[in-house]
Amino acid sequence: MIEKPYSKEISLENHPEISLLKSDLETAEAKYKVAKADLLPKFNLQYGFQQISGNNGYYSYQAGISIPLFSGNEKQIKKSSAIAIERSENELAFRKKALKAEYASAYQKFEKWQKSYQFYIEEALPLAEEQKKGALLAYREGSIDFRDFTELLKETLETELNAINAHQNYLNALFELAYYQL
């Protein structure tokens, strides 16, 4: 019996595609915070020390506040940043669902080829080997002619070839599942 290396249900939270989309979302959120901060008033303090003709002691202090009055551009940047966040969230949710659906499809394909390959290993190949031995024995004893012998060998070779194809498809399905386990 061939073991199943993967389970039917999977968490795709650590998949590279999801990680990349999460990174895009974090970038969009950071841009939104910057755009939002640009709309806030800015406070500034300055301190100065001045020396004139060798005389020390001229100090200056200055405090100020900058209030963005005409902030249409900054508001548009904030709005576009909010839209970028929403787009990133939607894309992340969509891709999670799509990856789960793709994984479910890949898992079904894997199960199909696993069962097929297992059938060939457990039933068809042993039967083909017996058929090959029986055909050789019957030909040696003269029970069948060469044409019948080659026809029986052809059938066993087709079975072996089908087993190889089933094994190849099983391995391809297994590799496809491995993509989702990154």
GUMI-347056 format. One record per residue: x, z, y of N, C-alpha, C, O, CB in turn. Coordinates in steps of 0.05 Angstrom, whole numbers, padded with zeros to 5 digits, always signed. Each point is the difference from the previous one (the first is absolute). Glycine has a CB too. Layout:
GUMI-347056
XZYXZYXZYXZYXZY...
***
This chain:
GUMI-347056
+00017+00000-00024-00017+00000+00024+00018+00000+00025+00019+00016+00002-00056+00008-00027+00031-00041+00043+00015-00003+00025-00011+00021+00020-00024+00002+00004+00033-00051-00012+00009+00064+00020-00008+00021+00019-00007-00013+00027+00011-00021+00007+00018+00055-00030-00047-00021+00038-00007-00009+00027+00018+00015+00019-00002+00025+00003-00046-00035-00016+00066-00004+00027+00018+00013+00018-00013+00008+00027+00012+00016+00015+00025-00042-00036-00060+00015+00027-00013+00005+00025-00029+00009-00004-00012-00006-00021+00042-00028+00044-00040+00050-00004-00028+00009-00003-00018-00019+00015+00008-00017+00016+00007+00064-00020-00041-00045-00002-00020-00017+00012-00003+00006+00030-00004-00019+00016-00020+00016-00060+00026+00028+00051-00002+00008+00028+00027+00004+00012+00019+00009-00014-00064+00013+00005+00049-00028+00034+00026+00002+00013-00003+00008+00029-00020-00007+00013+00038-00028-00044+00001+00050+00041+00001+00006+00028+00021-00019+00013+00023-00001-00008-00036+00050+00000+00003-00063+00028+00018-00020+00013+00011+00010+00026+00009-00015+00017-00035-00021-00039+00024+00062+00027+00009+00012+00026+00030-00005+00005+00008-00002+00023-00044+00036-00028+00052-00035-00016+00028-00004+00004+00009-00029-00004+00024-00005-00001-00018+00052-00014-00025-00065+00013+00007-00028-00004+00013-00010+00026-00008+00007+00022-00030-00014-00055+00059-00010+00031+00014-00010+00024-00019-00013+00021+00004+00003+00024+00036-00008-00053-00059-00011+00019-00018-00013+00019-00016+00020+00016-00004-00003+00024+00001-00035-00056-00007+00059+00019-00015+00021+00013+00018+00015+00019-00008+00007+00023-00023-00002-00062+00055+00001+00031+00020+00014+00017+00005-00016+00025+00002+00011+00022+00019+00011-00062-00018-00048+00037+00005-00017+00023-00024+00000+00019+00003+00001+00025+00027-00030-00053-00054+00028+00018-00024+00000+00016-00003+00027+00014-00009+00002+00023-00013-00035-00053+00029+00055+00016-00001+00026+00013+00020+00002+00023-00005+00012+00021-00009+00008-00065+00037-00032+00040+00020-00001+00021-00010-00016+00024+00005+00008+00023+00031-00005-00058-00050-00025+00030-00012-00015+00022-00020+00016+00015-00002-00001+00025+00009-00041-00051-00023+00058+00011-00020+00017+00013+00013+00021+00017-00009+00006+00022-00022-00014-00061+00052+00020+00029+00015+00021+00015+00011-00012+00026+00000+00012+00021+00011+00012-00064+00000-00049+00041+00010-00013+00024-00022-00005+00020+00004+00004+00024+00032-00026-00052-00059+00012+00019-00022-00004+00018-00009+00025+00013-00007+00001+00024-00008-00039-00052+00014+00060+00013-00008+00026+00012+00021+00010+00020-00008+00011+00021-00016+00000-00063+00049-00016+00037+00021+00008+00019-00003-00017+00026+00003+00011+00022+00028+00002-00060-00036-00039+00036-00004-00016+00024-00024+00009+00016+00000-00001+00024+00021-00038-00048-00042+00048+00010-00024+00010+00013+00007+00025+00016-00009+00003+00023-00020-00023-00059+00044+00038+00024+00008+00025+00014+00016-00006+00025-00003+00013+00020+00002+00011-00064+00019-00044+00042+00017-00007+00023-00018-00012+00022+00003+00007+00023+00037-00016-00053-00059-00009+00022-00018-00012+00020-00017+00022+00013-00006-00002+00024+00006-00041-00050-00009+00062+00010-00017+00022+00011+00017+00017+00019-00011+00009+00021-00017-00009-00063+00053+00005+00035+00017+00017+00017+00006-00014+00027+00004+00013+00020+00016+00007-00061-00019-00047+00040+00005-00015+00025-00023+00003+00020+00004-00005+00024+00023-00027-00050-00050+00040+00017-00023+00004+00018-00001+00028+00013-00015+00005+00018-00010-00038-00046+00041+00051+00017+00000+00027+00011+00018+00002+00025+00018-00015+00004-00025+00033-00051+00000+00002+00064+00017+00004+00024+00028+00009-00009+00003+00014-00020-00044-00003+00048+00060-00018-00012+00028+00008-00006+00010+00018+00022-00003-00005+00024+00011-00038-00049+00003+00065+00016+00011+00020+00019+00031-00004+00001+00012-00006-00020-00050+00039+00011+00049-00030+00033+00029-00002+00002+00011+00021+00019-00013+00007+00020+00010-00056-00031+00026+00059+00004+00014+00019+00017+00028-00011+00004+00013-00010-00018-00040+00050+00001+00037-00037+00042+00027-00008+00005+00014+00022+00016-00011+00015+00015-00003-00064-00014+00039+00050-00006+00018+00019+00013+00024-00015+00009+00011-00016-00015-00028+00056-00013+00026-00034+00052+00024-00013+00009+00018+00019+00015-00009+00020+00013-00017-00062-00010+00051+00037-00004+00020+00015+00015+00016-00020+00016+00009-00021-00011-00006+00058-00025+00001-00031+00061+00013-00019+00017+00023+00014+00016-00002+00023+00007-00041-00051-00003+00063+00013+00000+00023+00010+00016+00006-00021+00022+00004-00023-00006+00015+00048-00035-00020-00015+00066+00005-00017+00023+00024+00010+00015+00001+00023+00008-00050-00035-00005+00068-00005+00001+00025+00006+00015+00013+00026-00010+00009+00016+00016-00028-00041+00024+00019+00029-00066+00013+00023-00011-00017+00025+00001+00009+00021-00010+00033-00041+00023-00065+00019-00001-00017+00024+00001-00019+00000-00024-00015-00019-00005+00017+00020+00056-00001+00021-00065-00018+00003-00024-00026+00014+00009-00003+00010+00022+00043-00007-00053-00059-00004+00012-00024+00015+00004-00024-00015+00007-00020+00012+00008+00049+00023+00005-00028-00060-00014-00024-00016+00005-00014-00005-00027+00009-00017-00016+00011-00005+00058-00042+00035-00046-00015-00003-00025-00026-00014+00007-00012+00003+00021+00033+00039-00041-00030-00057+00001-00026-00013+00003-00016+00003-00026+00011-00001-00022+00008-00032+00056-00044+00037-00030-00019+00002-00023-00023-00019+00006-00008-00004+00022+00021+00053-00032-00023-00060-00012-00022-00018+00003-00018+00001-00024+00011+00000-00023+00017-00030+00052-00053+00032-00026-00019+00001-00022-00021-00022+00006-00007-00005+00023+00014+00055-00032-00016-00062-00013-00020-00022+00005-00018-00004-00025+00006+00011-00021+00027-00032+00052-00053+00007-00026-00018-00008-00022-00007-00029+00004-00006-00009+00022-00013+00056-00026+00020-00062-00018-00007-00028+00001-00026-00003-00016-00002+00006-00023+00051-00021+00026-00069+00005+00011-00026-00004-00012-00005-00030-00001+00000-00014+00020-00018+00058-00003+00014-00054-00042-00005-00029-00002-00028-00007+00011-00021+00007-00011+00051-00009-00030-00030-00013+00064-00025-00007+00012-00011-00027-00010-00023-00002-00008+00037+00027+00049+00003-00044-00042-00007-00027-00009+00012-00003-00028+00021-00013-00003-00024-00007+00051-00011+00030-00067+00011+00001-00028-00015-00019-00018-00003+00006-00024+00017+00041+00032-00023-00069+00002-00014-00019-00017+00016-00010-00023-00010-00003-00022-00016-00011+00062+00051+00007-00034+00018-00010-00022+00004+00022-00021-00001-00006-00024+00024-00025+00057-00018+00055-00025+00004+00022-00019-00025+00005-00016+00002+00006-00024+00032+00015+00055-00057-00023-00018-00025+00004-00015-00004-00021-00021-00009+00005-00022-00011+00017+00062+00027-00047-00033-00002-00022-00019+00020+00004-00024-00007-00006-00023-00007-00025+00060+00038+00041-00030+00019+00005-00021-00010+00022-00019+00002-00002-00024+00036-00011+00055-00050+00034-00019-00012+00022-00016-00022-00011-00018-00002+00007-00023+00014+00026+00059-00029-00050-00024-00023-00011-00015+00010-00018-00023-00010+00002-00023-00018+00000+00064+00048-00018-00035+00011-00018-00022+00014+00017-00021+00000-00008-00023+00005-00030+00056+00007+00060-00025+00013+00017-00020-00021+00014-00018+00005+00003-00024+00033+00005+00056-00060-00001-00020-00022+00012-00016-00011-00021-00020-00007+00007-00023-00005+00025+00061+00010-00056-00029-00010-00022-00018+00020-00005-00022-00007-00005-00023-00018-00016+00061+00051+00023-00032+00021-00004-00020-00001+00022-00021+00005-00005-00024+00024-00018+00059-00035+00047-00027-00003+00022-00019-00023-00005-00019+00002+00003-00024+00016+00029+00058-00041-00040-00022-00024-00006-00016+00006-00023-00020-00008+00001-00023-00022+00015+00061+00044-00037-00028+00006-00022-00018+00019+00009-00022-00004-00008-00023-00001-00024+00061+00025+00049-00032+00018+00010-00021-00014+00017-00020+00005-00002-00024+00032+00001+00058-00056+00018-00025-00016+00016-00018-00017-00017-00019-00001+00005-00024+00000+00032+00058-00011-00057-00022-00017-00018-00017+00017-00016-00020-00008-00003-00023-00024-00001+00061+00055-00006-00029+00017-00015-00018+00011+00018-00022+00001-00008-00023+00012-00022+00061-00006+00055-00032+00009+00019-00020-00022+00005-00021+00005-00001-00024+00026+00022+00058-00055-00016-00024-00023+00006-00019-00006-00025-00017-00004+00003-00024-00015+00030+00057+00019-00056-00021-00005-00025-00014+00021-00005-00022-00006-00007-00022-00016-00012+00063+00047+00023-00033+00022-00005-00019+00000+00019-00023+00007-00007-00023+00020-00011+00060-00034+00044-00032-00003+00020-00021-00021-00009-00021+00005+00001-00024+00009+00036+00056-00037-00046-00021-00021-00009-00018+00009-00025-00016-00005-00003-00024-00030+00022+00055+00048-00037-00017+00009-00025-00013+00020+00006-00021-00001-00012-00022-00008-00014+00064+00028+00043-00036+00020+00007-00020-00012+00014-00025+00008-00005-00022+00026+00010+00059-00054+00012-00032-00013+00013-00023-00015-00021-00017+00001+00001-00025-00007+00041+00052-00007-00061-00014-00014-00022-00015+00021-00017-00015-00005-00007-00023-00032+00007+00057+00059-00007-00021+00021-00016-00013+00011+00016-00024+00005-00012-00021+00006-00011+00065-00007+00049-00041+00010+00015-00022-00019+00001-00023+00007-00003-00023+00019+00031+00056-00052-00025-00027-00021+00001-00021+00000-00026-00015-00002-00001-00025-00026+00033+00052+00031-00054-00013+00001-00027-00013+00025-00002-00017-00001-00010-00022-00025-00010+00060+00048+00028-00027+00026-00001-00015-00002+00017-00025+00011-00007-00021+00014-00002+00064-00037+00032-00040-00003+00018-00023-00017-00012-00022+00006+00003-00024+00000+00037+00055-00028-00053-00023-00017-00013-00020+00015-00022-00014-00002-00004-00025-00038+00014+00053+00056-00025-00013+00016-00022-00012+00020+00012-00019+00005-00011-00022-00011-00017+00063+00018+00050-00033+00020+00014-00017-00013+00009-00026+00011-00005-00022+00014+00020+00063-00048-00002-00039-00014+00009-00025-00007-00023-00018+00003+00002-00024-00021+00036+00050+00009-00060-00014-00007-00024-00016+00025-00010-00016-00002-00005-00024-00034-00007+00058+00058+00009-00020+00024-00011-00013+00013+00020-00019+00012-00007-00020-00005-00022+00060-00011+00055-00033+00011+00020-00018-00015-00001-00027+00012+00001-00021+00000+00028+00061-00039-00031-00039-00016-00001-00024+00007-00026-00016+00001+00001-00024-00038+00026+00047+00040-00049-00008+00006-00025-00013+00027+00002-00015+00003-00008-00023-00030-00017+00058+00047+00035-00021+00027+00002-00012+00000+00020-00023+00012-00005-00021+00009-00005+00065-00036+00031-00041-00002+00020-00022-00014-00012-00024+00008+00005-00023-00010+00032+00057-00018-00054-00030-00013-00014-00022+00020-00018-00015+00001+00000-00025-00044+00000+00050+00060-00014-00010+00020-00017-00013+00020+00016-00016+00007-00007-00022-00013-00027+00058+00015+00056-00025+00020+00017-00014-00012+00012-00025+00013+00000-00021+00010+00010+00065-00047+00002-00041-00011+00015-00022-00014-00017-00021+00000+00007-00024-00005+00030+00055-00007-00059-00024-00016-00015-00019+00009-00029-00004+00006-00009-00022-00043+00037+00036+00039-00043+00008+00005-00029-00003+00028-00007-00010+00003-00017-00018-00035+00010+00054+00053+00020-00026+00027-00006-00009+00005+00008-00029+00012-00016-00015+00003+00022+00062-00024+00018-00055+00004+00006-00029-00015-00019-00018+00010-00008-00021-00005+00056+00033-00029-00056-00003-00016-00020-00016+00014-00027+00000+00001-00013-00021-00043+00038+00033+00054-00033+00010+00014-00026+00001+00025+00001-00017+00006-00020-00013-00023+00013+00059+00030+00030-00047+00024+00003-00017-00008-00003-00030+00014-00013-00015+00008+00043+00050-00044-00018-00042-00010-00002-00028-00009-00029-00006+00005-00010-00022-00020+00058+00024+00003-00061+00018-00008-00027-00004+00024-00018-00004+00000-00019-00016-00041+00027+00044+00062-00003-00013+00025-00015-00002+00012+00003-00028+00009-00019-00012-00001+00024+00062-00007+00020-00059+00011+00006-00027-00017-00013-00021+00011-00012-00020+00008+00055+00037-00045-00042-00014-00019-00012-00020+00003-00030+00000+00000-00012-00022-00032+00050+00029+00035-00050+00016+00003-00029+00002+00026-00009-00014+00000-00020-00014-00027+00019+00057+00049+00016-00038+00025-00007-00013-00001+00003-00030+00010-00017-00015+00014+00033+00057-00037+00005-00051-00003+00005-00029-00017-00022-00013+00006-00011-00021-00001+00060+00028-00027-00056+00007-00018-00021-00011+00014-00027+00000-00005-00016-00019-00035+00041+00036+00056-00031+00002+00015-00025+00001+00020-00002-00022+00004-00020-00013-00011+00018+00063+00022+00025-00054+00020+00001-00022-00012-00004-00027+00011-00013-00018+00016+00043+00046-00051-00019-00032-00013-00002-00026-00016-00026-00003-00009-00007-00021+00006+00057+00020+00001-00065+00023-00013-00026-00001-00030+00001+00004-00014-00020-00005+00050+00007-00025-00047+00035+00038-00029+00003+00004-00009-00016+00025-00023-00010+00001+00025+00056-00022+00016-00049+00040-00007-00016+00024+00022-00021+00004+00023+00004-00008-00048+00035+00030+00017-00061-00009+00020-00020+00006+00014+00006+00027-00007+00020+00013-00020-00055-00039+00046+00018+00034+00016+00006+00024-00017-00001+00025+00005+00015+00019+00035-00035-00042-00060+00002+00024-00017-00001+00024-00016+00026+00003-00002+00009+00023-00002-00059-00029-00007+00061-00014-00014+00025+00001+00019+00023+00007-00007+00018+00016-00027-00035-00049+00058+00016+00022+00020+00020+00006+00007+00000+00029+00000+00021+00013+00018-00025-00059-00013-00019+00058+00007-00002+00028-00024+00008+00018+00004+00011+00021+00029-00047-00031-00057+00030+00001-00024+00008+00015-00002+00030+00001-00007+00012+00021-00016-00055-00034+00027+00057-00009+00000+00029-00001+00022+00012+00017-00005+00020+00014-00015-00022-00060+00044-00010+00045+00022+00010+00017-00006-00004+00029+00006+00017+00017+00026-00027-00054-00045-00012+00044-00008-00006+00027-00019+00022+00011+00003+00009+00022+00003-00059-00030-00025+00057-00009-00019+00021+00008+00014+00027+00005-00006+00014+00019-00030-00037-00045+00055+00030+00009+00014+00025+00003+00018-00001+00025+00003+00020+00014-00004-00012-00063+00013-00031+00054+00017-00002+00024-00017+00001+00026+00008+00011+00020+00024-00039-00046-00056+00017+00025-00019+00002+00023-00007+00029+00005-00002+00008+00023-00016-00054-00033+00013+00061-00012-00006+00028+00003+00023+00015+00013-00004+00016+00018-00026-00019-00059+00054-00003+00031+00024+00013+00012+00004-00008+00029+00007+00017+00017+00014-00016-00062-00026-00026+00051+00002-00009+00028-00021+00013+00018+00005+00008+00022+00013-00052-00038-00042+00047+00005-00021+00014+00015+00007+00030+00004-00006+00011+00021-00028-00043-00040+00047+00044+00000+00009+00027+00003+00021+00002+00022+00000+00019+00016-00009-00010-00065+00027-00028+00050+00021+00000+00021-00013-00003+00027+00007+00013+00019+00027-00033-00051-00054+00002+00034-00014-00004+00026-00015+00025+00008-00001+00008+00023-00004-00057-00033-00008+00063-00010-00014+00025+00006+00020+00021+00009-00006+00016+00018-00029-00028-00052+00058+00013+00022+00021+00019+00008+00009-00006+00029+00003+00018+00016+00012-00013-00064-00011-00031+00054+00009-00007+00027-00022+00007+00020+00007+00011+00022+00020-00049-00041-00052+00033+00013-00021+00007+00019-00003+00030+00003-00006+00010+00021-00018-00052-00034+00028+00057-00009+00000+00029+00001+00022+00010+00018-00005+00018+00017-00013-00016-00064+00042-00013+00045+00022+00009+00017-00005-00007+00029+00006+00016+00018+00026-00022-00057-00043-00018+00044-00006-00007+00028-00021+00019+00012+00002+00008+00023+00008-00056-00034-00030+00055-00005-00021+00019+00009+00013+00027+00005-00008+00014+00019-00028-00039-00044+00054+00033+00008+00014+00026+00003+00017+00000+00026+00000+00020+00014+00001-00015-00064+00013-00027+00055+00016-00002+00025-00018+00000+00025+00007+00012+00020+00028-00038-00045-00059+00013+00022-00019+00001+00023-00009+00028+00006-00003+00008+00023-00012-00055-00036+00010+00062-00008-00008+00028+00004+00022+00016+00012-00004+00018+00017-00027-00021-00056+00056-00003+00032+00023+00015+00011+00002-00004+00030+00009+00018+00014+00015-00024-00057-00033-00017+00054+00000-00004+00028-00016+00021+00015+00007+00008+00022-00003-00057-00030-00026+00058-00004-00017+00019+00013+00011+00029-00003-00010+00018+00014-00029-00048-00022+00058+00034-00009+00012+00026-00004+00025+00005+00017+00014+00020-00004-00032-00021-00042+00024-00018+00064+00025+00003+00016+00001+00026+00014+00019+00005+00015-00019-00053-00009
***
